[in-house]
Amino acid sequence: MWKKIVIGMCIILAAAGCGKKEERGKIRRAVPVTVVPVVRKSLSEPVLTSGYLTSETEAKLAFKTGGIIDRLYVEEGERVRKGALLAGLKLDEIQAMVTQARNGYEKARRDYERAMNLFRDSVATLSQIQDAETGLAVARANQDIAEFNLAHSKITAPSDGRILKKFAEENELIGPGFPAFLFGTEGSEWAVKVGVADRDAVRLAAGDSASVSFDAFSGLRFPASVRTLAGATDPMSGTFEIELAVKRDGQAFVNGLMADAELFPSARRDFYVIPAEALAEVDGGTGWVYAVAPDSTAKKIPVAIGFLTDSRVMVESGLESCGSIITEGAAYCSDGVPVRVRP
């Protein structure tokens, strides 16, 4: 009886000992890894944003005077030539003002001539001549104003271009200076308007290079450059508007196309460049990578991430004393685990 109990206990202890040996073997098994050197480079951190395509120059076309719209000669999207008639007002009231001003001028001219004749005959005084002369000048100015308003009671195209937007309709009462059309010129250069945050706006300058893509032209990227930067934020969006000059390279651009833009500031900074697969963990702007310690174990290192591309990570700090890091196998590492570097 006692002999069976002793034998059973020995078997249990032996089995437990074997299990511990197997567990220790698993713990001590080295993880095969690949390492790459850490490279330090001077790079420009790109600014990623989006916007929309516009003509090189846009203008809001309006009537000089208010009135009732008699006719609109164009529709949205229509191409027009320089000088083409776009819209006109009903001229009844405006023409009457012109007639009134012309008649007033004729009366003032006759009054002036009569006063001059009387002055030669020593009947009129110098003061009367001066008053008649002033009245003639005022009447001439009123006639010029009325004729100017008549001439600007129609809208013509300032250059070759396209009607981007129509804001009014026929028989509608429109006020002076209220836009009737949004007009865009057509040239070899187009513009993409984007908005950037203040921290990015201070890094950009006119002339900085950029790259633009459109969903309408899949797979194509268009060279661009920063043309202008706003001096204040847009009160609606809180961003700074930047205009990019874009070359269309023979493509049929259309106003309003949505664009993705990548801007490259001329100012550069030093970064540690590592492969994206070297990042084992990420939490906001902090990441963790692994390096091989002198005792052939994995060493977990926190790093400050600057920015990422499709295949690379730009690290601001954390790798100052690290010559190489683990790439393949980093996902299976933990701090202090044995590793084996593949040849």
Wavefront OBJ file of the C-alpha trace (Angstrom):
o trace
v 0.000 0.000 0.000
v 2.662 2.494 1.061
v 4.800 1.405 -1.856
v 2.021 2.297 -4.338
v 1.545 5.704 -2.709
v 5.275 6.514 -2.930
v 5.446 5.402 -6.566
v 2.404 7.606 -7.408
v 3.935 10.655 -5.755
v 7.181 10.134 -7.639
v 5.311 9.998 -10.929
v 3.427 13.238 -10.083
v 6.645 15.040 -9.115
v 8.391 13.813 -12.240
v 5.531 15.023 -14.408
v 5.523 18.422 -12.692
v 9.276 18.674 -13.187
v 8.944 17.893 -16.898
v 6.170 20.536 -17.239
v 8.383 23.200 -15.660
v 11.262 22.245 -17.949
v 8.977 22.545 -20.972
v 7.639 25.919 -19.719
v 11.152 27.188 -19.111
v 12.090 26.017 -22.588
v 9.220 27.944 -24.097
v 10.120 31.099 -22.177
v 13.740 30.946 -23.170
v 13.062 30.219 -26.838
v 14.515 33.140 -28.859
v 12.273 35.062 -31.257
v 13.817 35.294 -34.750
v 14.004 38.946 -35.811
v 15.396 41.157 -38.540
v 17.099 44.471 -37.761
v 17.708 47.558 -39.876
v 19.927 50.565 -39.183
v 18.373 53.801 -37.948
v 18.845 56.556 -40.559
v 18.758 60.276 -39.742
v 17.662 62.649 -42.515
v 16.738 66.294 -43.008
v 13.169 66.301 -44.324
v 10.231 68.599 -44.949
v 7.119 67.500 -43.095
v 4.291 67.639 -45.679
v 0.967 69.331 -45.008
v -2.026 67.243 -46.069
v -5.277 69.030 -46.793
v -8.144 69.221 -49.262
v -9.940 71.904 -51.234
v -11.576 72.669 -54.548
v -10.519 73.711 -58.033
v -11.257 77.185 -59.378
v -10.353 79.227 -62.425
v -7.193 81.278 -62.218
v -9.314 84.420 -61.709
v -12.898 84.681 -60.494
v -15.045 87.810 -60.559
v -18.538 88.643 -59.370
v -20.236 90.570 -62.170
v -22.940 93.065 -61.198
v -24.946 96.007 -62.531
v -23.782 99.501 -61.615
v -27.359 100.598 -60.938
v -30.314 98.736 -59.538
v -33.401 97.832 -61.522
v -35.488 95.072 -63.047
v -33.587 92.482 -65.065
v -34.848 92.522 -68.623
v -32.940 89.520 -69.966
v -30.188 87.050 -69.142
v -28.350 85.893 -72.243
v -26.273 83.040 -70.758
v -26.674 79.989 -68.558
v -24.460 78.428 -65.896
v -21.473 76.571 -67.323
v -21.628 78.399 -70.645
v -18.376 79.553 -72.235
v -18.321 83.166 -73.442
v -15.964 85.401 -75.392
v -14.621 88.736 -74.245
v -17.192 91.516 -74.677
v -20.185 89.170 -75.018
v -23.456 90.566 -73.644
v -24.459 88.608 -70.539
v -27.440 90.498 -69.091
v -29.368 93.754 -69.318
v -31.810 95.820 -67.228
v -35.131 97.316 -68.271
v -34.094 100.819 -69.376
v -37.322 102.803 -69.006
v -36.351 104.525 -65.761
v -32.644 104.757 -66.536
v -33.267 106.188 -70.022
v -35.628 108.750 -68.515
v -32.857 109.856 -66.143
v -30.517 110.239 -69.099
v -33.073 112.349 -70.962
v -33.624 114.478 -67.858
v -29.877 115.008 -67.433
v -29.391 115.908 -71.109
v -32.231 118.430 -71.028
v -30.828 119.914 -67.842
v -27.469 120.323 -69.526
v -29.005 122.013 -72.573
v -30.874 124.481 -70.340
v -27.726 125.234 -68.345
v -25.796 125.794 -71.576
v -28.420 128.242 -72.867
v -28.456 130.065 -69.529
v -24.698 130.407 -69.647
v -24.683 131.740 -73.229
v -27.452 134.226 -72.368
v -25.554 135.424 -69.315
v -22.393 135.873 -71.397
v -24.235 138.014 -73.959
v -25.725 140.125 -71.198
v -22.340 140.497 -69.558
v -20.856 141.776 -72.847
v -23.632 144.341 -72.987
v -22.833 145.270 -69.380
v -26.260 144.104 -68.232
v -25.261 140.960 -66.277
v -22.800 141.068 -63.397
v -19.687 138.963 -62.944
v -21.426 137.051 -60.142
v -24.247 136.050 -62.497
v -21.719 134.799 -65.064
v -19.981 132.722 -62.417
v -23.290 131.227 -61.225
v -24.232 130.309 -64.813
v -20.828 128.739 -65.361
v -21.181 126.663 -62.189
v -24.692 125.580 -63.201
v -23.374 124.441 -66.583
v -20.586 122.390 -64.966
v -23.032 120.711 -62.564
v -25.435 119.903 -65.421
v -22.586 118.419 -67.474
v -21.554 116.239 -64.526
v -25.139 115.025 -64.037
v -25.340 114.119 -67.707
v -22.065 112.189 -67.507
v -23.340 110.251 -64.460
v -26.626 109.368 -66.162
v -24.903 108.213 -69.346
v -22.364 106.204 -67.334
v -25.194 104.442 -65.474
v -26.924 103.746 -68.793
v -23.768 102.201 -70.209
v -23.436 99.989 -67.113
v -27.039 98.837 -67.126
v -25.793 95.769 -68.960
v -23.130 93.203 -68.099
v -20.503 92.086 -70.589
v -17.788 89.447 -70.275
v -14.483 91.024 -69.150
v -12.498 88.297 -70.916
v -12.828 84.819 -72.389
v -14.179 82.550 -69.714
v -17.089 80.617 -68.267
v -20.209 81.442 -66.267
v -19.605 79.574 -63.016
v -22.758 80.597 -61.154
v -25.928 82.541 -61.869
v -27.396 84.444 -58.911
v -30.411 86.179 -60.505
v -33.326 85.538 -62.871
v -35.193 87.580 -65.486
v -37.834 90.086 -64.210
v -36.151 90.050 -60.813
v -35.458 93.332 -59.012
v -31.749 93.550 -58.323
v -29.864 96.114 -56.272
v -26.783 98.066 -57.418
v -23.610 96.034 -57.007
v -25.483 92.821 -56.196
v -23.753 89.945 -58.075
v -25.650 88.520 -61.027
v -22.946 86.072 -62.152
v -19.792 84.428 -60.855
v -17.373 84.548 -63.784
v -14.136 82.603 -64.199
v -11.397 83.202 -66.725
v -9.894 80.264 -68.579
v -6.142 79.941 -68.944
v -3.280 77.481 -68.707
v -3.118 77.900 -64.926
v -5.841 76.983 -62.470
v -5.995 77.319 -58.726
v -6.855 74.988 -55.859
v -8.042 76.727 -52.709
v -7.329 74.833 -49.478
v -7.461 75.570 -45.759
v -4.684 74.770 -43.273
v -4.353 75.050 -39.508
v -2.287 77.842 -37.934
v 0.557 75.477 -36.977
v 0.916 74.536 -40.664
v 0.354 78.033 -42.066
v 3.436 79.412 -40.276
v 5.625 76.751 -41.965
v 4.513 77.614 -45.505
v 5.637 80.381 -47.824
v 4.827 81.551 -51.338
v 6.641 79.401 -53.870
v 6.675 76.200 -51.787
v 6.034 73.129 -53.913
v 2.885 71.035 -53.740
v 1.145 68.106 -55.383
v -2.571 67.801 -56.150
v -4.821 64.877 -57.067
v -8.491 64.660 -58.076
v -10.967 61.802 -57.900
v -11.977 62.753 -61.435
v -8.447 61.936 -62.679
v -7.666 58.708 -60.869
v -3.984 57.857 -60.595
v -2.772 61.288 -61.770
v -0.957 63.868 -59.678
v -0.564 67.452 -60.828
v 2.398 69.674 -59.903
v 1.485 72.826 -58.004
v 3.002 75.609 -55.945
v 1.839 77.951 -53.199
v 0.676 81.192 -54.816
v -0.867 83.170 -51.958
v -1.410 82.781 -48.209
v -4.196 84.498 -46.288
v -3.105 86.964 -43.638
v -5.981 86.056 -41.319
v -8.157 83.070 -40.530
v -11.478 82.395 -42.176
v -14.064 83.249 -39.465
v -16.284 80.366 -40.594
v -13.720 77.545 -40.639
v -10.943 78.912 -38.422
v -8.332 77.945 -41.021
v -5.965 79.958 -43.205
v -6.875 79.869 -46.899
v -4.017 79.046 -49.271
v -4.215 79.250 -53.047
v -2.186 76.759 -55.084
v -1.309 77.390 -58.727
v -1.926 74.128 -60.618
v -0.880 73.134 -64.128
v -3.582 71.140 -65.858
v -1.149 69.369 -68.234
v -3.706 69.141 -71.016
v -6.515 67.765 -68.838
v -10.044 69.155 -69.108
v -10.386 70.892 -65.752
v -13.826 71.920 -64.501
v -14.518 74.436 -61.747
v -15.478 72.898 -58.416
v -13.560 69.602 -58.648
v -12.655 68.359 -55.173
v -8.897 68.067 -54.651
v -6.494 66.403 -52.229
v -3.307 68.417 -51.786
v 0.103 67.691 -50.324
v 2.177 70.787 -49.545
v 5.926 70.690 -48.931
v 7.267 73.547 -46.764
v 10.753 74.753 -47.640
v 11.744 74.603 -43.956
v 13.316 71.230 -43.048
v 13.879 69.319 -39.818
v 15.965 66.317 -38.821
v 14.122 63.015 -38.310
v 15.037 59.404 -37.621
v 13.601 57.421 -40.541
v 12.414 53.879 -39.760
v 10.171 51.366 -41.592
v 6.495 51.410 -40.644
v 6.583 47.723 -39.632
v 9.081 48.563 -36.876
v 6.300 50.228 -34.853
v 5.023 47.649 -32.371
v 2.546 49.973 -30.649
v 1.149 53.470 -31.209
v -0.721 55.774 -28.851
v -1.346 59.214 -30.311
v 1.995 60.850 -31.057
v 3.975 58.209 -29.127
v 5.097 54.874 -30.514
v 7.181 51.951 -29.278
v 9.877 50.070 -31.124
v 12.257 47.285 -30.121
v 16.019 47.155 -30.305
v 18.378 44.270 -29.561
v 20.056 44.707 -26.160
v 23.680 43.535 -25.547
v 22.353 40.383 -23.788
v 20.397 39.417 -26.972
v 17.005 40.366 -25.539
v 14.406 42.764 -26.904
v 14.508 46.265 -25.460
v 11.305 48.335 -25.692
v 11.948 51.987 -26.601
v 9.355 54.824 -26.643
v 9.664 57.272 -29.559
v 8.013 60.591 -30.477
v 6.416 60.312 -33.908
v 6.745 63.285 -36.246
v 4.703 62.075 -39.193
v 4.065 58.943 -41.238
v 4.074 58.059 -44.919
v 2.829 54.874 -46.572
v 5.941 52.884 -45.672
v 8.054 55.020 -43.354
v 7.830 56.659 -39.949
v 9.616 59.938 -39.186
v 10.677 59.909 -35.533
v 11.512 63.157 -33.754
v 13.231 61.695 -30.667
v 13.876 58.514 -28.735
v 16.432 56.850 -31.003
v 19.465 59.017 -30.178
v 21.479 56.126 -28.736
v 20.039 53.382 -30.930
v 21.959 52.240 -33.995
v 19.438 49.667 -35.240
v 15.905 48.476 -34.521
v 13.852 45.351 -35.047
v 11.478 45.224 -38.042
v 10.342 41.669 -38.839
v 9.396 39.943 -35.626
v 8.691 43.150 -33.682
v 5.043 42.138 -33.281
v 6.134 38.995 -31.367
v 8.532 40.774 -29.033
v 8.094 42.001 -25.504
v 10.518 43.755 -23.212
v 13.287 41.337 -22.130
v 12.300 38.397 -24.360
v 15.303 36.597 -25.944
v 15.742 37.327 -29.645
v 17.835 35.825 -32.412
v 18.917 38.101 -35.253
v 18.526 36.513 -38.628
v 21.640 36.676 -40.760
l 1 2 3 4 5 6 7 8 9 10 11 12 13 14 15 16 17 18 19 20 21 22 23 24 25 26 27 28 29 30 31 32 33 34 35 36 37 38 39 40 41 42 43 44 45 46 47 48 49 50 51 52 53 54 55 56 57 58 59 60 61 62 63 64 65 66 67 68 69 70 71 72 73 74 75 76 77 78 79 80 81 82 83 84 85 86 87 88 89 90 91 92 93 94 95 96 97 98 99 100 101 102 103 104 105 106 107 108 109 110 111 112 113 114 115 116 117 118 119 120 121 122 123 124 125 126 127 128 129 130 131 132 133 134 135 136 137 138 139 140 141 142 143 144 145 146 147 148 149 150 151 152 153 154 155 156 157 158 159 160 161 162 163 164 165 166 167 168 169 170 171 172 173 174 175 176 177 178 179 180 181 182 183 184 185 186 187 188 189 190 191 192 193 194 195 196 197 198 199 200 201 202 203 204 205 206 207 208 209 210 211 212 213 214 215 216 217 218 219 220 221 222 223 224 225 226 227 228 229 230 231 232 233 234 235 236 237 238 239 240 241 242 243 244 245 246 247 248 249 250 251 252 253 254 255 256 257 258 259 260 261 262 263 264 265 266 267 268 269 270 271 272 273 274 275 276 277 278 279 280 281 282 283 284 285 286 287 288 289 290 291 292 293 294 295 296 297 298 299 300 301 302 303 304 305 306 307 308 309 310 311 312 313 314 315 316 317 318 319 320 321 322 323 324 325 326 327 328 329 330 331 332 333 334 335 336 337 338 339 340 341 342 343
